[in-house]
Amino acid sequence: MRLVIDTHCDTPGRLLCGADLSVRGTDGHFDYPRMADGGVDCEFFALYTPNDMAPDVALRTVMEMAGAVKDSIAATAGVRLALSSSEIIENKRNGIRSIAMGLENAAPLGKSLGLLREMYRMGVRYVTLTHNGNNEVCDAALAAEERWHGLSPFGKEFVSEMNRMGMLVDVSHVSDKSFYDVLEHSFAPVVATHSCCRALSDHPRNMDDDMIRALAERGGVVQVNFYPLFLDAGRDKAKPSYKRVADHIDHVVGIAGVESVGIGSDFDGIDCTPAGLEDISRLPVLFSELSLRGYSENELDMIAGGNFLRVMKAVEEAKTVKLHE
């Protein structure tokens, strides 16, 4: 059974602007009809706030987005919020599409582990530790200067608490030093929910080969981002095609094996897309390309969602704290 999982899109921001995901639209990159057209079984909605937003405003925005996500799901037949790997599988078997939630940027939580635990109770199942600036948890890849030189002392507690609860730690957006600190302090596998390969596009948001290997050796997975700048920073104005996404998948496979890669589109969070991948409905063209490149059906199953599901299950099984949900 192939499960197609896209681990990152920023659609909750559109919900706050009044988007109706139950009908096929022409704006944005995602709605439920286009999700079905793309054969996507589970979409992770990112509750995103920027680092320059005041923490109290950011926390309110996160809460409003989470509420909007749940309202949207409740108003749509055939879609359900998924809180675990087993629920994603069960929904698939019952012909239901899953929506899961991740928090993109820990800044709204300040230095509160209590708020982190509340995010879990709300249904958040991964946290992208920061965005494009430093916060109380760690330094960011695109920050002008280092604040903590990796994880902060609180950030180490934060990662440990995520491990204990069974939340996925997402290293997309973190600085290289923060990345290696996370690997050192996390006792569960970690993920990059929307990142690309620095060897193919020399951008600080991307992961170099040593980082990809290190993540894979700890059982983690790199979910390839669709943003053209991250796919090919060397291009001037030419727009890369969906085949460039396949190039990045190929590169991760060559570095760390086919069990270490998946898909994290960043739809609705990017201002342009690769040619041929204009929205979530177009996702099958990527799998067709990978098939032409010689990937077996079993390998395609792994890339489509099997690898991420394996990591999600491993993180769930490693947890040591039972929270009332």
Disulfide bonds with the S-S distance in Angstrom:
none
